[in-house]
Amino acid sequence: MSYFTDLALQYIDGEWRPGSGSWDIIDFDPFNDEKLTSITVATAEEIDTAYRAAERHQRAWAETSPYTRRQVFERAIRIIEDNEQEITEALIAEVGGTHVKTAIEIHQTKEFLRESIHLALRAEGRILPSPIDGKENRVYRVPVGVVGVVSPFHFPFLLAMKTITPALALGNGVVLKPHQHSPVCGGSLVAKVLEEAGLPPGLLNVVITDTAEIGDSFISHPVPKVIAFTGSEPVGRQVATVAASHFKRTVLELGGNSALIVLDDADLDYAVDAAVFSRFVHQGQSCMAANRIIVDRSILDAFAEKFVAKARTLTVGDPSDPKTHIGPLINAVQAEKVSNLIERSLSEGATALVRGARNGNVIAPTILTDLPECSPALREEILGPVALVIPVDGEDEAVRIANDTPYGLGGAVHTGDVERGLRLAHRIDTGMVHINDTTVADEPIVPFGGEKNSGLGRLNGEQAVDAFTTTKWISIQHRRTGFPF
């Protein structure tokens, strides 16, 4: 199968069909700008058809035994394993992921599918006491009904799967809108895997389109009860506003500006390895990436020397080459944005420890220091291979700078004293902090999500149960109630 030929379609109510919009989304290889495919966009009418299909099929699915539901995800894992090479090639071509990044993404996708197998059995109810004699209170966990999912481009296969499969496992229907830069790997391919795994038709629908065509109809449609969005903060604000005005719940995984803090007692070589991975994996195109490397001034020179040396060893270029560490950014707009950020920072007085050259959409690692405290680069999300090294005098200043950002997703602390690191981690205003590790981490059963402008709600494990189910109270009166009139 050629994914970019055979899957360049909408998947609605169990059928592969072209969109009926008046224009096409063009899917390009970000490394060489070759056209991969074109997909005619879905219209607002097709959004309606997709949601109505999910609604129509959801109730029977919810009444299906969870032991039956979970078999779909067991088979999906085997299908991914049988097609791993083809999926790898598709991810490299569509989003410019290197072999290392793509291997991580596929491995994590299978891990989250394994969690969905177990999640199907976790919607547990409770029996609660009542102050009224003879009354029994039963509280059930039931599916919300239909979930609308908007997925991003940077880890498209993983981030679509890790959101939609818990929703499906818990008995919901889903309509997925992938990012226009990853319509196949983040949308059509997901549908194909689950279709082959035996998911009943109509439960999962994939609509490939853009707000220029559909406006807010994906969010405002009356069928979905929960909207799960992963993407930028500005778009997330719009999603939250529209959803709230229609009394919908949201799960928002938005931007980040993670800090990796290196204290004066850290293992420098290990901290450098963690910092290089945290900043440069997938060209820095991750909400968890360590934009800011905060280093105690007493070890700054030694750390910077090792950090620069390690960054210079990274191979830059064609992501299809297994030796490549740094491939292209997703498009020319993003490459230009990152280039402008570098130029702006240098004009503000920053010093380039390493100045990476740009070749098309590929930008080699750049390391900046001496940024003025007022520099916007210190507070914004940087989706590119640019590291900011910031010297500090002690823990208090490290915490102040780490928290001086509107985002609060992740972070890391490197220290020879784990308890010291734990105390500092509690002071960082983020949803996740990793001691002596990378900032780029996600596991199937731990709460994933951020504070401040990094989003609302959590995913993974029990948090997925909270996100994609609701509670229903049913009481039983075993004796006759005495009424006052």
FENRA-V953566 format. One record per pair of residues at least 24 apart in sequence whose C-alpha atoms are under 7 Angstrom apart, sorted by the first residue. I is the first residue (numbers start at 1). J is the second residue. Records with the same first field share a line. If there is no record, write none. Layout:
BEGIN
I: J  J
END
This chain:
BEGIN
4: 36  37  184
5: 37
7: 184  188
8: 37  38  39  184
9: 39
10: 206  207  208
11: 205  206  207
12: 50  202  205  206
13: 50  53  201  202  205
14: 201  202
25: 180
27: 181
28: 94
29: 93  94  95
30: 94  95  96  328  329  330  331  361
31: 96  318  328  361
41: 208  209
42: 207  208  209
43: 213  214
44: 214  217
47: 207  218
50: 175  205
51: 175  223
53: 202
54: 146  173  174  202  203  204
55: 145  146  173  223
57: 202  203
58: 145  172  173  203
61: 171
62: 171  172
66: 120  121
69: 169
70: 117  120  169
72: 197  198  199
73: 113  116  117
74: 117
75: 197
76: 193  194  197
77: 110  113
79: 193
90: 185
91: 185
92: 319  320
94: 182
95: 154  182  330
96: 319  327  328  330
97: 282  319  327
98: 282  319  320  324  325  327
99: 319  322
101: 281  282
105: 155  158
106: 158
108: 158
109: 158  161  162
111: 444
112: 162  444
113: 165
115: 444
116: 165  166  169
119: 166  169  170
120: 169  170
123: 465
134: 477  478  479
135: 475  476  477  478
136: 475  476  477
137: 473  474  475  476
138: 473  474  475
139: 471  472  473  474
140: 471  472  473
141: 469  470  471  472
142: 469  470  471  472
143: 170  171  172  468  469  470
144: 172  225  468  469  470
145: 172  173  225
146: 172  173  174  223  224  225
147: 172  173  174  175  224  225  226  227
148: 174  175  176  224  226  227  228
149: 175  176  177  227  228  229
150: 176  177  178  228  229  230
151: 177  178  179  229  230
152: 178  179  230  231
153: 179  181  182
154: 285  286
156: 182  185  186
157: 185  186  190
160: 186
161: 190
166: 464
167: 468
173: 203  204
174: 203  204  205
175: 204  205  206
176: 205  206  207
177: 206  207  208
178: 208
180: 209
183: 208
219: 243
220: 246
225: 249
226: 250
227: 251
228: 252
229: 253
230: 254
231: 255
233: 453
251: 456  457  458
252: 455  456  457
253: 449  454  455  456
254: 454  455
255: 287  381  407  454
256: 287  288  381  407  408  409  454
257: 290  291  379  380  381  407
258: 288  289  290  291  292  409  410  411
259: 290  291  292  293  294  402  411  412
260: 290  292  293  294  411  412  413  439
261: 293  294  295  412  413  414
262: 294  295  296  413  414  415
263: 295  296  414  415
264: 296  298  299
265: 415  416
266: 414  415  416
267: 415  416
268: 303
271: 414
272: 306  307
274: 437  438
275: 438
276: 311
278: 438  439  440
279: 385  387
280: 385
282: 326
283: 326  327  329  384  385
284: 383  384  385
285: 383  384
286: 383
288: 409  410  439  440
289: 439  440
290: 439
291: 382  387  388
292: 387  388  389  390
293: 388  389  390
294: 389  390  391  392  398
295: 390  391  392
296: 391  392  393  394
297: 391  392  393
300: 391
308: 353  354
311: 365
316: 364
317: 362
327: 362
328: 361  362  363
329: 361  362  384
331: 361
332: 361
335: 361
338: 384
345: 371
379: 404  405  406
399: 427  428
402: 428
403: 428  429
406: 452  453
407: 451  452  453  454
408: 450  451  452  453  454
409: 449  450  451  454
410: 439
411: 439
412: 436  437  438  439
END
